């Protein structure tokens, strides 16, 4: 059996630049060499790590890719840790995954040193490893487990999603085909690398194709806009919050400077939004400012990406498009019947080689998450004129009021059109009469004021098909997770 395609393809890219920063450039050859040396270091006297879980803590960049590939090439399962996680979160991930070693960069090692000592887990601080030759690296069957990513755990303890090498390859190949990745693509990477969005959609797809990645420790709009003005990128992927911040930054620029930056965005061949719903108003404003129509898609940790607006064709605001290559999608009604008509809501269920293997050590939950080999996502959607539109999470975004199922996302979309509202989050609030009533937490535009009665009057016509908000809380900010997504369980505490 030959080595995994991710590595054999990298050999063909050779001296081409894989990862570049403002001060350094690293080739695919260097990535292969360094990851191989690290793999030997991890193996020691062993011939195969045999799916031992190896957690690691590293910022986006060459070191991150080196550690990830090194663990894989030694036969281990990577457990990427969140850079901003508190110690209890790190301890949970290490303990639950039964991690046998932690690898960290020098700058990040202090964050986990005491925890590793407490849990009696060896800590390897990454350094330039000595070249090692001799024994061959283990041969990896694609069916072997490769990665454990922890879900956000908004309703319970985070679950470890186990992906095989075959799952990862299927997710990469689907996106490479659908979005027509090119060898000469250049992309910035500022997304967290303990989530599927940054790991697969950006890092893995780019390295698969021989593209060039420019990593950043965090998102900074002024730095990114400067690089965009320099025509540094051909592909751009971000969460909706980042596009909102970029719009604000663009609108603050003087006309001539804005024109130069806009041209940089206009020159890109693809711009993608994901990880949270993109408000139609943001989609429209971005197109007006830059001429770029954002491509919105839908996915999750367990399945990678499943739905996408087309690369060629209509990119419809508020919709997430059609199934990606080699991905099957269906809608299942609460009654248990398959949804066959448009405009009828149902739970999104997914089947295909991209779908994960198991929740780590949670056999019962894994079994309950599948129906006839279809993964139950827990997300509700409808099909409108051939495109899927997400209504929200069954547990959070679907409000059951007076026998009706209301989409919190759709109500949010209307409220965001209000001139006084800058940001908002809608939830279902428990009510003895209705079961749940609509409650909204909003962040107002600077200097604005708003009362519930006036809000209901202003939105009465636009929300004629929905329940108007019964409760309103005005806040300075909305609680968000590492991906910039509003954490609605935390919103409930405001009421």
PyMOL commands that set and color helices and strands:
alter all, ss='L'
color gray80, all
select helices_A, chain A and resi 5-13+28-43+62-73+87-96+106-119+165-178+196-209+221-229+240-252+255-267+280-290+363-368+408-415+452-459+488-492
alter helices_A, ss='H'
color red, helices_A
select strands_A, chain A and resi 17-20+25-27+53-57+77-80+101-104+122-125+145-150+160-164+186-189+212-215+235-238+270-273+295-300+304-308+322-323+327-332+346-352+358-359+370-371+374-384+387-393+398-401+404-407+421-431+435-444+471-474
alter strands_A, ss='S'
color yellow, strands_A
deselect
rebuild
show_as cartoon
